[in-house]
Amino acid sequence: MNWDRIEGNWKQLKGRVTEQWGKLTDDDFDVVNGRREQLAGKIQERYGVAKDEAERQVTEWERRAGDDWFDKATKRPTDKV
């Protein structure tokens, strides 16, 4: 997945991130603001994992997300599926 797309649609995608990392707070999301490095840092902080583990988790989430998921997650209620 293109991380620029995540950053550009961060508000719509926060729910998906929350599903994966429920310990992240609204303040954490404001700091992350769609930026990959900040997300990994907040995962490190909240879950007490090493930097390489946080990076691995973000990479895995990114891989699973894929473009189909991205398109569905950002559709407006008036869009046709």
C-alpha positions, -999 to 999 in steps of 0.1 A, spaced: 0 0 0 12 35 -7 18 52 26 10 86 10 -26 73 6 -28 64 43 -15 98 53 -39 116 31 -69 97 44 -58 93 80 -91 104 95 -110 77 76 -85 50 84 -80 56 122 -107 30 129 -87 3 111 -56 12 130 -76 11 163 -87 -24 154 -51 -35 153 -36 -13 181 -64 -6 206 -41 9 232 -35 40 210 -53 71 222 -69 100 204 -39 121 214 -16 94 198 -36 96 166 -32 133 165 6 130 169 8 102 143 -14 121 118 -8 94 92 30 93 94 44 58 95 74 65 117 53 82 144 29 53 143 57 28 149 70 50 177 36 51 194 33 14 191 67 10 208 56 33 236 21 19 243 30 -18 238 65 -17 252 80 -34 222 114 -28 205 117 -5 175 122 -34 151 91 -52 164 70 -21 160 83 -16 125 75 -53 118 39 -48 130 34 -17 109 48 -35 78 25 -65 84 -5 -43 88 4 -24 57 8 -57 37 -26 -70 49 -43 -37 42 -39 -37 5 -56 -15 -20 -89 -33 -20 -92 -27 18 -81 9 14 -107 16 -13 -135 1 9 -123 19 40 -124 53 24 -157 51 5 -183 76 15 -218 64 23 -230 78 -11 -204 60 -31 -214 28 -49 -194 -3 -41 
